[in-house]
Amino acid sequence: MSTFHWLDVERIGEELAERHPELDPLSVAFPRLRELVVNLPGFAEERGHPCNERILEAIQQAWIDEAAG
């Protein structure tokens, strides 16, 4: 299993859609979304790439796209 980071938004969206089909991405608040991402197997925070609201928005959109898929 390869690791992925905050900037791998498509991969994160895929992982979230696969592991949490019961959740509506639009109903997940950003603090909870951050927690879900950090707990994904293979996720590793990369030094110099902190998480911010723009990244969380991109992850949420990737999750929506993947769930609609």
C-alpha positions as CSV (number, residue, x, y, z in Angstrom):
1,M,0.0,0.0,0.0
2,S,1.4,3.4,-1.0
3,T,1.1,6.4,1.2
4,F,-0.8,9.5,0.2
5,H,-0.9,13.1,1.6
6,W,-3.2,16.1,1.8
7,L,-2.6,17.1,-1.8
8,D,-3.7,13.7,-3.1
9,V,-7.3,14.9,-3.1
10,E,-8.7,12.4,-5.7
11,R,-7.2,9.5,-3.9
12,I,-8.6,10.7,-0.6
13,G,-12.0,11.1,-2.2
14,E,-11.8,7.6,-3.5
15,E,-10.8,6.2,-0.1
16,L,-13.6,8.1,1.7
17,A,-16.2,7.0,-0.7
18,E,-15.1,3.4,-0.4
19,R,-14.8,3.3,3.4
20,H,-17.8,5.5,4.3
21,P,-20.6,4.9,1.8
22,E,-23.1,5.6,4.6
23,L,-22.0,9.2,5.0
24,D,-23.2,12.1,2.9
25,P,-20.1,14.1,2.1
26,L,-22.1,17.4,2.2
27,S,-23.2,16.7,5.8
28,V,-19.6,16.1,7.1
29,A,-18.2,19.2,8.9
30,F,-14.6,20.0,8.1
31,P,-13.3,19.0,11.6
32,R,-14.8,15.6,11.1
33,L,-13.6,15.4,7.5
34,R,-10.1,16.1,8.7
35,E,-10.4,13.3,11.3
36,L,-11.7,10.9,8.7
37,V,-8.8,11.6,6.4
38,V,-6.1,11.4,9.1
39,N,-7.5,8.0,10.0
40,L,-7.4,6.5,6.5
41,P,-5.0,3.6,6.2
42,G,-2.0,4.8,4.2
43,F,-2.5,8.5,4.9
44,A,0.6,10.3,6.1
45,E,0.9,14.0,6.7
46,E,3.7,15.4,4.7
47,R,5.9,18.0,6.2
48,G,5.4,21.4,4.5
49,H,1.8,20.5,3.3
50,P,-0.5,21.4,6.1
51,C,-4.3,20.9,5.8
52,N,-6.4,24.1,5.3
53,E,-10.0,24.9,4.3
54,R,-9.2,25.0,0.6
55,I,-7.7,21.4,0.7
56,L,-10.7,20.2,2.7
57,E,-13.1,21.7,0.2
58,A,-11.2,20.0,-2.7
59,I,-11.3,16.7,-0.7
60,Q,-15.1,17.1,-0.1
61,Q,-15.7,17.7,-3.8
62,A,-13.6,14.7,-4.8
63,W,-15.6,12.6,-2.4
64,I,-18.9,13.9,-3.8
65,D,-17.7,13.2,-7.3
66,E,-16.6,9.7,-6.4
67,A,-19.8,8.9,-4.5
68,A,-21.9,10.1,-7.5
69,G,-19.7,8.1,-9.8
